[in-house]
Amino acid sequence: MRMANDATPVRSEFADDPDMAGIIALFVSELPSRIAAMQSALSTGDFPQLRVLAHQLKGAAGGYGFPRLGEAAAMVDRGIGEGCDHNVIRSRLGMLAAFAARIRA
């Protein structure tokens, strides 16, 4: 998944659906706190919690029309499950955070 150095805003695949606007906006507004919780789990070495949070975000992202966000969360989830080095997990979470920062309602 290539996401580095791209500052283009990302909108939901459902952005033009008026029935989805409110829940997409809520999802997007909660995204910074989700990412912060994941970063906190990483900083304390709580990989089980980080994996749960990444897995939850992976599942939710597609339903709100953000499949690439789900793919980035899956990379974190999968890396922990595969026992990747701490630096690999940190890098994957950094890519996830950078992509999440581009998301707009």
Backbone as XML, in Angstrom:
<?xml version="1.0"?>
<chain id="A" units="angstrom">
  <residue number="1" name="MET">
    <atom name="N" x="0.849" y="-1.175" z="0.000"/>
    <atom name="CA" x="0.000" y="0.000" z="0.000"/>
    <atom name="C" x="0.891" y="1.233" z="0.000"/>
  </residue>
  <residue number="2" name="ARG">
    <atom name="N" x="0.737" y="2.070" z="-0.985"/>
    <atom name="CA" x="1.567" y="3.255" z="-1.112"/>
    <atom name="C" x="0.749" y="4.472" z="-0.716"/>
  </residue>
  <residue number="3" name="MET">
    <atom name="N" x="1.192" y="5.163" z="0.359"/>
    <atom name="CA" x="0.453" y="6.322" z="0.844"/>
    <atom name="C" x="1.374" y="7.499" z="1.157"/>
  </residue>
  <residue number="4" name="ALA">
    <atom name="N" x="2.663" y="7.297" z="1.173"/>
    <atom name="CA" x="3.598" y="8.321" z="1.615"/>
    <atom name="C" x="3.588" y="9.535" z="0.680"/>
  </residue>
  <residue number="5" name="ASN">
    <atom name="N" x="3.813" y="10.689" z="1.276"/>
    <atom name="CA" x="3.981" y="11.951" z="0.554"/>
    <atom name="C" x="2.782" y="12.359" z="-0.283"/>
  </residue>
  <residue number="6" name="ASP">
    <atom name="N" x="1.624" y="11.912" z="0.050"/>
    <atom name="CA" x="0.420" y="12.302" z="-0.665"/>
    <atom name="C" x="-0.462" y="13.067" z="0.317"/>
  </residue>
  <residue number="7" name="ALA">
    <atom name="N" x="-0.768" y="14.302" z="-0.008"/>
    <atom name="CA" x="-1.576" y="15.123" z="0.892"/>
    <atom name="C" x="-3.003" y="15.317" z="0.368"/>
  </residue>
  <residue number="8" name="THR">
    <atom name="N" x="-3.352" y="14.600" z="-0.669"/>
    <atom name="CA" x="-4.679" y="14.729" z="-1.249"/>
    <atom name="C" x="-5.745" y="14.326" z="-0.237"/>
  </residue>
  <residue number="9" name="PRO">
    <atom name="N" x="-6.744" y="15.177" z="-0.004"/>
    <atom name="CA" x="-7.818" y="14.782" z="0.914"/>
    <atom name="C" x="-8.543" y="13.533" z="0.421"/>
  </residue>
  <residue number="10" name="VAL">
    <atom name="N" x="-8.948" y="12.712" z="1.357"/>
    <atom name="CA" x="-9.647" y="11.471" z="1.051"/>
    <atom name="C" x="-11.076" y="11.595" z="1.539"/>
  </residue>
  <residue number="11" name="ARG">
    <atom name="N" x="-12.010" y="11.271" z="0.652"/>
    <atom name="CA" x="-13.426" y="11.305" z="1.014"/>
    <atom name="C" x="-14.004" y="9.902" z="0.884"/>
  </residue>
  <residue number="12" name="SER">
    <atom name="N" x="-15.059" y="9.678" z="1.613"/>
    <atom name="CA" x="-15.735" y="8.390" z="1.595"/>
    <atom name="C" x="-16.284" y="8.074" z="0.211"/>
  </residue>
  <residue number="13" name="GLU">
    <atom name="N" x="-16.291" y="6.786" z="-0.120"/>
    <atom name="CA" x="-16.932" y="6.348" z="-1.356"/>
    <atom name="C" x="-18.424" y="6.656" z="-1.325"/>
  </residue>
  <residue number="14" name="PHE">
    <atom name="N" x="-18.963" y="6.891" z="-0.129"/>
    <atom name="CA" x="-20.386" y="7.176" z="0.035"/>
    <atom name="C" x="-20.651" y="8.660" z="0.278"/>
  </residue>
  <residue number="15" name="ALA">
    <atom name="N" x="-19.685" y="9.514" z="-0.029"/>
    <atom name="CA" x="-19.791" y="10.941" z="0.268"/>
    <atom name="C" x="-20.997" y="11.600" z="-0.395"/>
  </residue>
  <residue number="16" name="ASP">
    <atom name="N" x="-21.438" y="11.089" z="-1.516"/>
    <atom name="CA" x="-22.566" y="11.690" z="-2.222"/>
    <atom name="C" x="-23.909" y="11.112" z="-1.809"/>
  </residue>
  <residue number="17" name="ASP">
    <atom name="N" x="-23.902" y="10.220" z="-0.837"/>
    <atom name="CA" x="-25.142" y="9.616" z="-0.357"/>
    <atom name="C" x="-25.645" y="10.393" z="0.854"/>
  </residue>
  <residue number="18" name="PRO">
    <atom name="N" x="-26.730" y="11.154" z="0.707"/>
    <atom name="CA" x="-27.207" y="11.988" z="1.817"/>
    <atom name="C" x="-27.592" y="11.173" z="3.054"/>
  </residue>
  <residue number="19" name="ASP">
    <atom name="N" x="-27.977" y="9.918" z="2.862"/>
    <atom name="CA" x="-28.332" y="9.077" z="4.004"/>
    <atom name="C" x="-27.105" y="8.686" z="4.839"/>
  </residue>
  <residue number="20" name="MET">
    <atom name="N" x="-25.937" y="8.758" z="4.243"/>
    <atom name="CA" x="-24.701" y="8.365" z="4.926"/>
    <atom name="C" x="-23.950" y="9.553" z="5.520"/>
  </residue>
  <residue number="21" name="ALA">
    <atom name="N" x="-24.294" y="10.763" z="5.136"/>
    <atom name="CA" x="-23.513" y="11.944" z="5.511"/>
    <atom name="C" x="-23.294" y="12.069" z="7.018"/>
  </residue>
  <residue number="22" name="GLY">
    <atom name="N" x="-24.332" y="11.882" z="7.787"/>
    <atom name="CA" x="-24.219" y="12.055" z="9.237"/>
    <atom name="C" x="-23.321" y="11.023" z="9.886"/>
  </residue>
  <residue number="23" name="ILE">
    <atom name="N" x="-23.477" y="9.777" z="9.496"/>
    <atom name="CA" x="-22.651" y="8.755" z="10.142"/>
    <atom name="C" x="-21.207" y="8.801" z="9.651"/>
  </residue>
  <residue number="24" name="ILE">
    <atom name="N" x="-21.010" y="9.229" z="8.416"/>
    <atom name="CA" x="-19.639" y="9.409" z="7.932"/>
    <atom name="C" x="-18.970" y="10.536" z="8.707"/>
  </residue>
  <residue number="25" name="ALA">
    <atom name="N" x="-19.682" y="11.627" z="8.901"/>
    <atom name="CA" x="-19.133" y="12.759" z="9.656"/>
    <atom name="C" x="-18.773" y="12.334" z="11.077"/>
  </residue>
  <residue number="26" name="LEU">
    <atom name="N" x="-19.614" y="11.525" z="11.699"/>
    <atom name="CA" x="-19.337" y="11.040" z="13.050"/>
    <atom name="C" x="-18.087" y="10.152" z="13.045"/>
  </residue>
  <residue number="27" name="PHE">
    <atom name="N" x="-18.010" y="9.236" z="12.101"/>
    <atom name="CA" x="-16.849" y="8.359" z="11.989"/>
    <atom name="C" x="-15.575" y="9.190" z="11.827"/>
  </residue>
  <residue number="28" name="VAL">
    <atom name="N" x="-15.610" y="10.167" z="10.930"/>
    <atom name="CA" x="-14.435" y="11.005" z="10.676"/>
    <atom name="C" x="-14.065" y="11.814" z="11.918"/>
  </residue>
  <residue number="29" name="SER">
    <atom name="N" x="-15.065" y="12.316" z="12.641"/>
    <atom name="CA" x="-14.775" y="13.113" z="13.841"/>
    <atom name="C" x="-14.151" y="12.270" z="14.954"/>
  </residue>
  <residue number="30" name="GLU">
    <atom name="N" x="-14.454" y="10.977" z="14.973"/>
    <atom name="CA" x="-13.896" y="10.086" z="15.994"/>
    <atom name="C" x="-12.549" y="9.494" z="15.592"/>
  </residue>
  <residue number="31" name="LEU">
    <atom name="N" x="-12.179" y="9.658" z="14.353"/>
    <atom name="CA" x="-10.947" y="9.049" z="13.851"/>
    <atom name="C" x="-9.690" y="9.527" z="14.592"/>
  </residue>
  <residue number="32" name="PRO">
    <atom name="N" x="-9.525" y="10.825" z="14.876"/>
    <atom name="CA" x="-8.320" y="11.239" z="15.607"/>
    <atom name="C" x="-8.189" y="10.568" z="16.979"/>
  </residue>
  <residue number="33" name="SER">
    <atom name="N" x="-9.290" y="10.378" z="17.679"/>
    <atom name="CA" x="-9.186" y="9.727" z="18.991"/>
    <atom name="C" x="-8.870" y="8.242" z="18.839"/>
  </residue>
  <residue number="34" name="ARG">
    <atom name="N" x="-9.355" y="7.618" z="17.785"/>
    <atom name="CA" x="-9.006" y="6.214" z="17.528"/>
    <atom name="C" x="-7.505" y="6.080" z="17.271"/>
  </residue>
  <residue number="35" name="ILE">
    <atom name="N" x="-6.983" y="6.976" z="16.443"/>
    <atom name="CA" x="-5.556" y="6.936" z="16.121"/>
    <atom name="C" x="-4.734" y="7.228" z="17.375"/>
  </residue>
  <residue number="36" name="ALA">
    <atom name="N" x="-5.161" y="8.193" z="18.167"/>
    <atom name="CA" x="-4.450" y="8.523" z="19.412"/>
    <atom name="C" x="-4.427" y="7.325" z="20.362"/>
  </residue>
  <residue number="37" name="ALA">
    <atom name="N" x="-5.526" y="6.604" z="20.457"/>
    <atom name="CA" x="-5.578" y="5.421" z="21.317"/>
    <atom name="C" x="-4.615" y="4.352" z="20.814"/>
  </residue>
  <residue number="38" name="MET">
    <atom name="N" x="-4.508" y="4.222" z="19.504"/>
    <atom name="CA" x="-3.586" y="3.251" z="18.929"/>
    <atom name="C" x="-2.140" y="3.667" z="19.202"/>
  </residue>
  <residue number="39" name="GLN">
    <atom name="N" x="-1.846" y="4.940" z="19.059"/>
    <atom name="CA" x="-0.493" y="5.433" z="19.322"/>
    <atom name="C" x="-0.138" y="5.271" z="20.799"/>
  </residue>
  <residue number="40" name="SER">
    <atom name="N" x="-1.101" y="5.486" z="21.667"/>
    <atom name="CA" x="-0.887" y="5.296" z="23.100"/>
    <atom name="C" x="-0.579" y="3.839" z="23.411"/>
  </residue>
  <residue number="41" name="ALA">
    <atom name="N" x="-1.343" y="2.936" z="22.814"/>
    <atom name="CA" x="-1.101" y="1.507" z="23.024"/>
    <atom name="C" x="0.299" y="1.122" z="22.546"/>
  </residue>
  <residue number="42" name="LEU">
    <atom name="N" x="0.719" y="1.676" z="21.419"/>
    <atom name="CA" x="2.059" y="1.387" z="20.915"/>
    <atom name="C" x="3.112" y="1.908" z="21.883"/>
  </residue>
  <residue number="43" name="SER">
    <atom name="N" x="2.920" y="3.141" z="22.358"/>
    <atom name="CA" x="3.934" y="3.749" z="23.220"/>
    <atom name="C" x="4.080" y="3.025" z="24.557"/>
  </residue>
  <residue number="44" name="THR">
    <atom name="N" x="3.028" y="2.370" z="25.016"/>
    <atom name="CA" x="3.105" y="1.610" z="26.262"/>
    <atom name="C" x="3.421" y="0.146" z="26.024"/>
  </residue>
  <residue number="45" name="GLY">
    <atom name="N" x="3.567" y="-0.244" z="24.755"/>
    <atom name="CA" x="3.881" y="-1.625" z="24.426"/>
    <atom name="C" x="2.709" y="-2.578" z="24.565"/>
  </residue>
  <residue number="46" name="ASP">
    <atom name="N" x="1.511" y="-2.025" z="24.564"/>
    <atom name="CA" x="0.306" y="-2.856" z="24.709"/>
    <atom name="C" x="-0.145" y="-3.337" z="23.323"/>
  </residue>
  <residue number="47" name="PHE">
    <atom name="N" x="0.592" y="-4.308" z="22.795"/>
    <atom name="CA" x="0.305" y="-4.804" z="21.453"/>
    <atom name="C" x="-1.041" y="-5.516" z="21.351"/>
  </residue>
  <residue number="48" name="PRO">
    <atom name="N" x="-1.476" y="-6.234" z="22.384"/>
    <atom name="CA" x="-2.816" y="-6.822" z="22.282"/>
    <atom name="C" x="-3.904" y="-5.751" z="22.104"/>
  </residue>
  <residue number="49" name="GLN">
    <atom name="N" x="-3.810" y="-4.658" z="22.853"/>
    <atom name="CA" x="-4.789" y="-3.576" z="22.715"/>
    <atom name="C" x="-4.666" y="-2.896" z="21.355"/>
  </residue>
  <residue number="50" name="LEU">
    <atom name="N" x="-3.443" y="-2.667" z="20.918"/>
    <atom name="CA" x="-3.229" y="-2.060" z="19.602"/>
    <atom name="C" x="-3.843" y="-2.935" z="18.516"/>
  </residue>
  <residue number="51" name="ARG">
    <atom name="N" x="-3.673" y="-4.226" z="18.648"/>
    <atom name="CA" x="-4.231" y="-5.130" z="17.639"/>
    <atom name="C" x="-5.754" y="-5.070" z="17.639"/>
  </residue>
  <residue number="52" name="VAL">
    <atom name="N" x="-6.361" y="-5.034" z="18.817"/>
    <atom name="CA" x="-7.829" y="-4.921" z="18.899"/>
    <atom name="C" x="-8.297" y="-3.636" z="18.223"/>
  </residue>
  <residue number="53" name="LEU">
    <atom name="N" x="-7.635" y="-2.527" z="18.533"/>
    <atom name="CA" x="-8.034" y="-1.235" z="17.960"/>
    <atom name="C" x="-7.851" y="-1.222" z="16.440"/>
  </residue>
  <residue number="54" name="ALA">
    <atom name="N" x="-6.737" y="-1.779" z="15.965"/>
    <atom name="CA" x="-6.495" y="-1.837" z="14.522"/>
    <atom name="C" x="-7.534" y="-2.723" z="13.841"/>
  </residue>
  <residue number="55" name="HIS">
    <atom name="N" x="-7.846" y="-3.836" z="14.471"/>
    <atom name="CA" x="-8.837" y="-4.756" z="13.906"/>
    <atom name="C" x="-10.219" y="-4.094" z="13.838"/>
  </residue>
  <residue number="56" name="GLN">
    <atom name="N" x="-10.585" y="-3.377" z="14.880"/>
    <atom name="CA" x="-11.880" y="-2.680" z="14.885"/>
    <atom name="C" x="-11.929" y="-1.631" z="13.783"/>
  </residue>
  <residue number="57" name="LEU">
    <atom name="N" x="-10.854" y="-0.866" z="13.635"/>
    <atom name="CA" x="-10.820" y="0.159" z="12.597"/>
    <atom name="C" x="-10.842" y="-0.479" z="11.213"/>
  </residue>
  <residue number="58" name="LYS">
    <atom name="N" x="-10.132" y="-1.574" z="11.058"/>
    <atom name="CA" x="-10.139" y="-2.303" z="9.784"/>
    <atom name="C" x="-11.568" y="-2.677" z="9.400"/>
  </residue>
  <residue number="59" name="GLY">
    <atom name="N" x="-12.315" y="-3.186" z="10.354"/>
    <atom name="CA" x="-13.687" y="-3.601" z="10.080"/>
    <atom name="C" x="-14.628" y="-2.448" z="9.800"/>
  </residue>
  <residue number="60" name="ALA">
    <atom name="N" x="-14.455" y="-1.353" z="10.521"/>
    <atom name="CA" x="-15.363" y="-0.215" z="10.374"/>
    <atom name="C" x="-15.097" y="0.606" z="9.115"/>
  </residue>
  <residue number="61" name="ALA">
    <atom name="N" x="-13.854" y="0.750" z="8.749"/>
    <atom name="CA" x="-13.475" y="1.669" z="7.673"/>
    <atom name="C" x="-14.198" y="1.394" z="6.364"/>
  </residue>
  <residue number="62" name="GLY">
    <atom name="N" x="-14.268" y="0.148" z="5.974"/>
    <atom name="CA" x="-14.931" y="-0.191" z="4.717"/>
    <atom name="C" x="-16.403" y="0.140" z="4.736"/>
  </residue>
  <residue number="63" name="GLY">
    <atom name="N" x="-17.045" y="-0.069" z="5.860"/>
    <atom name="CA" x="-18.474" y="0.215" z="5.988"/>
    <atom name="C" x="-18.810" y="1.686" z="5.864"/>
  </residue>
  <residue number="64" name="TYR">
    <atom name="N" x="-17.814" y="2.530" z="6.134"/>
    <atom name="CA" x="-18.015" y="3.974" z="6.004"/>
    <atom name="C" x="-17.456" y="4.514" z="4.696"/>
  </residue>
  <residue number="65" name="GLY">
    <atom name="N" x="-16.998" y="3.604" z="3.835"/>
    <atom name="CA" x="-16.529" y="4.016" z="2.513"/>
    <atom name="C" x="-15.076" y="4.411" z="2.450"/>
  </residue>
  <residue number="66" name="PHE">
    <atom name="N" x="-14.263" y="3.862" z="3.345"/>
    <atom name="CA" x="-12.833" y="4.159" z="3.369"/>
    <atom name="C" x="-12.023" y="2.855" z="3.304"/>
  </residue>
  <residue number="67" name="PRO">
    <atom name="N" x="-12.078" y="2.130" z="2.189"/>
    <atom name="CA" x="-11.391" y="0.839" z="2.116"/>
    <atom name="C" x="-9.877" y="0.939" z="2.279"/>
  </residue>
  <residue number="68" name="ARG">
    <atom name="N" x="-9.258" y="1.995" z="1.802"/>
    <atom name="CA" x="-7.799" y="2.129" z="1.944"/>
    <atom name="C" x="-7.409" y="2.327" z="3.400"/>
  </residue>
  <residue number="69" name="LEU">
    <atom name="N" x="-8.258" y="2.990" z="4.172"/>
    <atom name="CA" x="-8.022" y="3.124" z="5.604"/>
    <atom name="C" x="-8.078" y="1.742" z="6.245"/>
  </residue>
  <residue number="70" name="GLY">
    <atom name="N" x="-9.044" y="0.947" z="5.830"/>
    <atom name="CA" x="-9.153" y="-0.418" z="6.331"/>
    <atom name="C" x="-7.927" y="-1.248" z="5.991"/>
  </residue>
  <residue number="71" name="GLU">
    <atom name="N" x="-7.387" y="-1.057" z="4.786"/>
    <atom name="CA" x="-6.178" y="-1.779" z="4.383"/>
    <atom name="C" x="-4.990" y="-1.379" z="5.251"/>
  </residue>
  <residue number="72" name="ALA">
    <atom name="N" x="-4.883" y="-0.085" z="5.549"/>
    <atom name="CA" x="-3.779" y="0.390" z="6.396"/>
    <atom name="C" x="-3.912" y="-0.161" z="7.814"/>
  </residue>
  <residue number="73" name="ALA">
    <atom name="N" x="-5.127" y="-0.197" z="8.343"/>
    <atom name="CA" x="-5.351" y="-0.766" z="9.674"/>
    <atom name="C" x="-5.053" y="-2.263" z="9.670"/>
  </residue>
  <residue number="74" name="ALA">
    <atom name="N" x="-5.390" y="-2.931" z="8.572"/>
    <atom name="CA" x="-5.118" y="-4.364" z="8.454"/>
    <atom name="C" x="-3.612" y="-4.642" z="8.479"/>
  </residue>
  <residue number="75" name="MET">
    <atom name="N" x="-2.820" y="-3.744" z="7.926"/>
    <atom name="CA" x="-1.370" y="-3.916" z="7.947"/>
    <atom name="C" x="-0.840" y="-3.893" z="9.375"/>
  </residue>
  <residue number="76" name="VAL">
    <atom name="N" x="-1.405" y="-3.021" z="10.208"/>
    <atom name="CA" x="-1.009" y="-2.967" z="11.618"/>
    <atom name="C" x="-1.446" y="-4.253" z="12.311"/>
  </residue>
  <residue number="77" name="ASP">
    <atom name="N" x="-2.692" y="-4.612" z="12.133"/>
    <atom name="CA" x="-3.260" y="-5.819" z="12.739"/>
    <atom name="C" x="-2.436" y="-7.043" z="12.345"/>
  </residue>
  <residue number="78" name="ARG">
    <atom name="N" x="-2.198" y="-7.193" z="11.066"/>
    <atom name="CA" x="-1.476" y="-8.350" z="10.551"/>
    <atom name="C" x="-0.031" y="-8.368" z="11.065"/>
  </residue>
  <residue number="79" name="GLY">
    <atom name="N" x="0.592" y="-7.212" z="11.109"/>
    <atom name="CA" x="1.976" y="-7.140" z="11.590"/>
    <atom name="C" x="2.112" y="-7.614" z="13.020"/>
  </residue>
  <residue number="80" name="ILE">
    <atom name="N" x="1.183" y="-7.234" z="13.862"/>
    <atom name="CA" x="1.220" y="-7.687" z="15.248"/>
    <atom name="C" x="0.989" y="-9.192" z="15.299"/>
  </residue>
  <residue number="81" name="GLY">
    <atom name="N" x="0.019" y="-9.656" z="14.551"/>
    <atom name="CA" x="-0.280" y="-11.085" z="14.521"/>
    <atom name="C" x="0.882" y="-11.922" z="14.031"/>
  </residue>
  <residue number="82" name="GLU">
    <atom name="N" x="1.668" y="-11.367" z="13.124"/>
    <atom name="CA" x="2.815" y="-12.082" z="12.574"/>
    <atom name="C" x="4.076" y="-11.901" z="13.409"/>
  </residue>
  <residue number="83" name="GLY">
    <atom name="N" x="3.969" y="-11.112" z="14.486"/>
    <atom name="CA" x="5.121" y="-10.904" z="15.363"/>
    <atom name="C" x="6.191" y="-10.003" z="14.787"/>
  </residue>
  <residue number="84" name="CYS">
    <atom name="N" x="5.793" y="-9.057" z="13.966"/>
    <atom name="CA" x="6.757" y="-8.127" z="13.374"/>
    <atom name="C" x="7.462" y="-7.312" z="14.460"/>
  </residue>
  <residue number="85" name="ASP">
    <atom name="N" x="8.637" y="-6.863" z="14.139"/>
    <atom name="CA" x="9.448" y="-6.021" z="15.003"/>
    <atom name="C" x="8.693" y="-4.735" z="15.379"/>
  </residue>
  <residue number="86" name="HIS">
    <atom name="N" x="8.981" y="-4.211" z="16.556"/>
    <atom name="CA" x="8.351" y="-2.987" z="17.058"/>
    <atom name="C" x="8.475" y="-1.844" z="16.049"/>
  </residue>
  <residue number="87" name="ASN">
    <atom name="N" x="9.622" y="-1.717" z="15.411"/>
    <atom name="CA" x="9.832" y="-0.639" z="14.442"/>
    <atom name="C" x="8.948" y="-0.799" z="13.211"/>
  </residue>
  <residue number="88" name="VAL">
    <atom name="N" x="8.684" y="-2.026" z="12.819"/>
    <atom name="CA" x="7.785" y="-2.277" z="11.683"/>
    <atom name="C" x="6.369" y="-1.850" z="12.064"/>
  </residue>
  <residue number="89" name="ILE">
    <atom name="N" x="5.942" y="-2.211" z="13.255"/>
    <atom name="CA" x="4.614" y="-1.833" z="13.715"/>
    <atom name="C" x="4.511" y="-0.315" z="13.810"/>
  </residue>
  <residue number="90" name="ARG">
    <atom name="N" x="5.539" y="0.322" z="14.342"/>
    <atom name="CA" x="5.551" y="1.785" z="14.452"/>
    <atom name="C" x="5.436" y="2.428" z="13.067"/>
  </residue>
  <residue number="91" name="SER">
    <atom name="N" x="6.160" y="1.889" z="12.106"/>
    <atom name="CA" x="6.116" y="2.412" z="10.742"/>
    <atom name="C" x="4.724" y="2.244" z="10.136"/>
  </residue>
  <residue number="92" name="ARG">
    <atom name="N" x="4.139" y="1.073" z="10.321"/>
    <atom name="CA" x="2.801" y="0.830" z="9.772"/>
    <atom name="C" x="1.762" y="1.724" z="10.429"/>
  </residue>
  <residue number="93" name="LEU">
    <atom name="N" x="1.888" y="1.918" z="11.737"/>
    <atom name="CA" x="0.955" y="2.811" z="12.418"/>
    <atom name="C" x="1.167" y="4.251" z="11.952"/>
  </residue>
  <residue number="94" name="GLY">
    <atom name="N" x="2.400" y="4.619" z="11.694"/>
    <atom name="CA" x="2.680" y="5.959" z="11.161"/>
    <atom name="C" x="2.027" y="6.177" z="9.806"/>
  </residue>
  <residue number="95" name="MET">
    <atom name="N" x="2.085" y="5.166" z="8.950"/>
    <atom name="CA" x="1.427" y="5.266" z="7.637"/>
    <atom name="C" x="-0.088" y="5.364" z="7.812"/>
  </residue>
  <residue number="96" name="LEU">
    <atom name="N" x="-0.626" y="4.579" z="8.729"/>
    <atom name="CA" x="-2.061" y="4.623" z="9.009"/>
    <atom name="C" x="-2.461" y="6.009" z="9.497"/>
  </residue>
  <residue number="97" name="ALA">
    <atom name="N" x="-1.705" y="6.559" z="10.438"/>
    <atom name="CA" x="-2.005" y="7.893" z="10.991"/>
    <atom name="C" x="-1.930" y="8.966" z="9.920"/>
  </residue>
  <residue number="98" name="ALA">
    <atom name="N" x="-0.915" y="8.877" z="9.061"/>
    <atom name="CA" x="-0.767" y="9.870" z="7.988"/>
    <atom name="C" x="-1.945" y="9.804" z="7.015"/>
  </residue>
  <residue number="99" name="PHE">
    <atom name="N" x="-2.359" y="8.594" z="6.685"/>
    <atom name="CA" x="-3.499" y="8.462" z="5.792"/>
    <atom name="C" x="-4.774" y="8.957" z="6.468"/>
  </residue>
  <residue number="100" name="ALA">
    <atom name="N" x="-4.963" y="8.603" z="7.725"/>
    <atom name="CA" x="-6.155" y="9.030" z="8.474"/>
    <atom name="C" x="-6.247" y="10.546" z="8.549"/>
  </residue>
  <residue number="101" name="ALA">
    <atom name="N" x="-5.107" y="11.215" z="8.636"/>
    <atom name="CA" x="-5.084" y="12.682" z="8.712"/>
    <atom name="C" x="-5.611" y="13.332" z="7.426"/>
  </residue>
  <residue number="102" name="ARG">
    <atom name="N" x="-5.614" y="12.602" z="6.346"/>
    <atom name="CA" x="-6.103" y="13.131" z="5.060"/>
    <atom name="C" x="-7.604" y="12.965" z="4.878"/>
  </residue>
  <residue number="103" name="ILE">
    <atom name="N" x="-8.235" y="12.202" z="5.750"/>
    <atom name="CA" x="-9.648" y="11.877" z="5.581"/>
    <atom name="C" x="-10.528" y="13.064" z="5.957"/>
  </residue>
  <residue number="104" name="ARG">
    <atom name="N" x="-11.513" y="13.308" z="5.105"/>
    <atom name="CA" x="-12.484" y="14.386" z="5.321"/>
    <atom name="C" x="-13.878" y="13.815" z="5.183"/>
  </residue>
  <residue number="105" name="ALA">
    <atom name="N" x="-14.808" y="14.408" z="5.896"/>
    <atom name="CA" x="-16.217" y="13.955" z="5.820"/>
    <atom name="C" x="-16.835" y="14.378" z="4.507"/>
  </residue>
</chain>
